[in-house]
Amino acid sequence: MSKPREVHLKDFLKNSNLAVPKSPPWVHSTPSARLFDIVQQEKLLAVKCSIFKGEKLCYLFVGRAAYKTRDTLNPEPWQLPSVFVMRFNTPPPLKRIHPFDSGAFKTGRMPDYLTTFGLDDFNVGSDQDQIGRLISLYFDTPRRYVDRNALDQEKLKDEHLLNMSHAKILAVSKLYNEGATKNCDDRAAAIELQVEQDIPLKKENLLGVVIPEEYLRTPGLRESILTLTNIIETYRLLPLKLSQHYGLVYDCVESVYKRAGIGI
C-alpha cells in the first residue's frame, strides 16, 4: 500500500473538474496621496515588495477593494483609498495567486489554524483559470464570492470527499467562513493577484475609478481621469475613522460594475 500524501491546494484545483467562471474585475487600492502620481504616469507601478524580498510587484484583489491601510481616527482625504477597477482583454501575466492577502499572513494577522502551514502552501500558481476554480470551489458563483458568502465546510467535505489529507483546502474554507476580526479583515477572503510589471491605465482596461469627492475640486483632475476611463465614482469624507469609510468604497465599486455593464 502506498503511503498517503498531503494534497496541495494548487494541485487540487488543477486536477479538479471545477467550473471556471469569468473572473470578476481586478481591483487595485491605494492611499489617495498617490493619486496624482498615478494619473501623471498613467500606470500602476510594480514596486519593491517587503514580503517577497528582491521582487517588484503590483498587487490587486479579485472583485473587491479589500486592501486596507493602517486605521486612523481623523483621516484627511489623502489618507482615504482611491480604487482602480480593471478588466483586461489580454491580462498581464501573473506571478502568483493566493486565496488571501499574503502580507497579512506573513505579518501574523491570520489565524493559527492557517499559519501552521507555510505561505507557499497556498500559492496556487500563475494560471488565471485558478481564479475561477477557487471561486467555484469555495463560493460556487462570482456573485457569492463578491458578497463573501462562502459555501459551508461540511458541504464542501461531502461534495469533494475531503479528508485530513486535504487540511490546507479545509483551512481556507474555515477562513472564508469566518467573519472579520480586529486583525483579520476582508483581505482574508479576497483572492490576491501579484503582477511583476507596471500596469498601464487605458480606457480598454480601466473600467472606472473610485476617489474621495474632495479630489474633484482640483482643477484638471476630472478631465485627466476621463482620458483613462469614462467612469468616476466618488464618496464623502465623514467624521469617522478611516476604516468606517470602506463600506462607502465597496458601494462605489459596485456602482462601477453596474455603470460598466458588468454582471456578477
C-alpha positions in Angstrom: 0.0 0.0 0.0 1.3 3.4 -0.9 1.8 6.0 1.9 -0.8 8.8 2.0 0.3 12.2 0.9 -1.0 15.7 1.7 -3.0 17.3 -1.1 -1.9 20.8 -2.0 -4.5 23.4 -2.9 -2.8 24.2 -6.2 -2.8 20.6 -7.3 -6.3 20.0 -6.1 -7.7 22.9 -8.2 -5.8 21.9 -11.3 -6.8 18.3 -11.1 -10.5 19.1 -10.4 -13.3 19.4 -12.9 -14.5 22.6 -11.3 -16.1 25.2 -13.5 -14.0 28.2 -14.5 -16.4 31.1 -14.5 -15.3 34.5 -15.8 -13.4 36.3 -13.1 -14.8 39.4 -11.6 -12.8 42.6 -12.4 -9.4 43.1 -10.7 -9.2 45.9 -8.2 -6.2 47.9 -7.0 -6.5 50.1 -4.0 -4.0 52.7 -2.8 -4.0 55.8 -0.4 -5.2 58.8 -2.4 -1.9 60.6 -1.6 -0.6 58.6 -4.6 -3.5 59.6 -7.0 -1.7 62.5 -8.7 1.4 60.4 -9.4 -0.7 57.6 -10.9 -2.7 59.9 -13.1 0.5 61.6 -14.2 2.2 58.3 -15.1 -1.0 56.7 -16.4 0.0 53.3 -14.8 0.1 51.3 -11.7 3.7 50.7 -10.7 5.3 47.4 -9.6 7.3 48.5 -6.5 9.8 46.8 -4.2 7.9 44.3 -2.1 8.6 43.9 1.7 7.1 40.4 1.7 8.7 38.9 -1.3 12.2 40.3 -0.9 14.1 41.4 -4.0 10.9 41.4 -6.2 9.0 44.4 -7.6 5.3 43.6 -7.6 1.9 45.3 -8.3 -0.9 43.9 -6.1 -4.5 43.5 -7.0 -7.5 41.7 -5.5 -10.2 40.0 -7.4 -13.6 41.7 -7.2 -13.3 43.7 -4.0 -11.4 46.7 -2.8 -10.0 44.6 0.0 -6.6 46.2 0.6 -6.6 48.4 3.7 -4.0 50.6 5.3 -3.4 51.4 9.0 -6.6 52.8 10.6 -6.7 56.4 11.8 -9.2 58.3 13.9 -9.5 61.5 11.9 -8.3 60.9 8.3 -7.6 63.6 5.8 -8.8 63.0 2.2 -5.3 61.9 1.0 -5.4 59.1 3.6 -8.6 57.6 2.2 -8.4 55.0 -0.6 -8.5 55.5 -4.3 -9.5 52.4 -6.2 -8.9 51.4 -9.8 -11.3 48.8 -11.2 -9.8 46.8 -14.2 -10.8 44.2 -16.7 -8.5 43.1 -19.5 -8.9 41.5 -22.9 -5.3 40.4 -22.5 -4.5 40.4 -18.8 -0.9 40.9 -17.7 0.9 37.7 -16.7 0.6 36.8 -13.1 3.5 36.0 -10.8 1.4 34.4 -8.0 -2.2 33.9 -6.9 -3.1 33.5 -3.3 -6.6 32.9 -1.8 -6.0 35.7 0.7 -3.7 38.6 1.4 -0.1 37.2 1.6 1.1 40.3 3.6 -1.5 39.7 6.4 -0.3 36.0 6.5 3.4 37.0 6.8 2.8 39.7 9.4 0.9 37.4 11.8 -2.6 38.7 11.2 -4.1 35.4 10.1 -5.4 32.6 12.5 -3.0 29.9 13.6 -5.0 27.1 12.0 -3.8 28.7 8.7 -0.3 29.8 9.6 0.6 26.4 10.9 1.2 25.8 7.2 3.6 27.8 5.1 2.6 30.7 2.8 3.8 28.8 -0.3 1.4 26.0 0.6 -1.3 28.4 -0.6 0.3 29.7 -3.7 -1.9 28.3 -6.4 0.4 29.4 -9.3 0.1 31.8 -12.1 -2.6 30.2 -14.3 -5.5 32.6 -14.4 -8.0 29.8 -14.6 -7.1 29.1 -10.9 -9.0 32.2 -10.0 -12.3 30.8 -11.4 -11.6 27.4 -9.8 -11.1 29.0 -6.4 -14.4 30.8 -6.7 -16.2 27.7 -7.8 -14.7 25.5 -5.1 -15.4 27.9 -2.1 -18.2 30.1 -3.3 -19.9 28.4 -6.3 -20.5 31.7 -8.1 -18.8 35.0 -8.7 -21.7 36.8 -7.1 -21.4 34.8 -3.9 -17.6 35.4 -3.9 -18.1 39.2 -4.2 -20.6 39.1 -1.4 -18.2 36.9 0.7 -20.9 34.2 1.0 -18.8 31.1 1.2 -20.1 27.5 1.0 -20.5 25.6 4.2 -17.4 23.5 5.0 -19.4 20.3 5.6 -21.0 20.6 2.2 -17.5 21.1 0.8 -16.3 17.9 2.5 -19.2 15.9 1.3 -19.2 17.1 -2.3 -15.4 16.7 -2.8 -14.8 13.8 -0.5 -12.3 15.7 1.6 -10.4 14.2 4.5 -7.3 15.1 6.6 -5.0 14.9 3.6 -6.9 18.0 2.4 -6.2 20.0 5.6 -4.9 23.0 3.6 -8.1 23.1 1.5 -10.2 22.9 4.6 -8.2 25.7 6.4 -9.0 28.1 3.6 -12.7 27.1 3.8 -12.7 27.8 7.5 -11.0 31.2 6.9 -13.6 32.1 4.2 -16.5 31.2 6.5 -15.3 33.3 9.5 -16.3 36.9 9.9 -13.8 39.7 10.1 -11.9 40.3 13.4 -9.7 43.1 14.6 -6.6 41.5 13.0 -8.2 39.6 10.2 -10.5 41.7 7.9 -11.9 41.2 4.3 -8.3 40.6 3.0 -8.8 37.1 4.5 -11.4 36.2 1.9 -10.2 38.0 -1.2 -8.1 36.4 -3.9 -4.8 38.2 -4.2 -3.0 38.7 -7.6 0.7 39.6 -8.0 1.9 41.2 -11.2 5.6 41.8 -11.7 5.3 44.6 -14.2 3.8 48.1 -14.4 0.1 48.0 -15.4 -0.8 50.8 -18.0 -4.1 52.6 -17.4 -6.1 52.7 -20.6 -9.7 53.0 -21.5 -9.7 49.5 -22.8 -8.7 48.0 -19.4 -9.7 50.6 -16.8 -13.5 50.2 -16.1 -13.6 53.0 -13.5 -12.0 54.7 -10.5 -13.3 55.5 -7.0 -11.9 58.5 -5.3 -12.8 60.8 -2.4 -15.1 63.6 -3.7 -12.8 66.3 -2.4 -10.3 65.5 -5.1 -12.6 66.6 -7.9 -12.2 70.1 -6.6 -8.7 70.0 -8.1 -8.7 71.8 -11.5 -8.0 69.4 -14.3 -8.1 66.2 -12.3 -11.6 65.1 -13.5 -10.6 65.8 -17.1 -7.3 63.8 -16.7 -9.1 60.8 -15.3 -11.7 60.9 -18.0 -8.9 60.3 -20.6 -8.3 57.0 -18.8 -11.8 55.9 -18.1 -15.4 57.1 -18.5 -16.5 56.2 -15.0 -15.6 58.1 -11.9 -17.4 57.3 -8.6 -16.8 59.5 -5.5 -17.5 59.2 -1.8 -17.6 61.7 1.1 -15.1 62.2 3.9 -17.1 61.6 7.0 -16.3 62.4 10.7 -15.5 58.8 11.2 -12.4 56.6 11.4 -10.7 55.7 8.2 -11.9 52.1 8.5 -15.5 53.2 8.7 -15.3 54.6 5.1 -14.8 51.2 3.5 -18.5 50.5 3.2 -18.8 53.6 1.0 -15.9 52.4 -1.1 -17.4 49.0 -1.6 -20.7 50.6 -2.7 -18.8 52.8 -5.2 -17.0 49.7 -6.7 -20.4 48.0 -7.1 -21.6 51.2 -8.9 -18.7 51.0 -11.3 -19.7 47.4 -12.2 -23.3 48.5 -12.9 -22.3 51.5 -14.9 -19.8 49.5 -16.9 -22.4 46.8 -17.6 -20.5 44.1 -15.7 -22.8 41.3 -14.4 -21.5 39.4 -11.4 
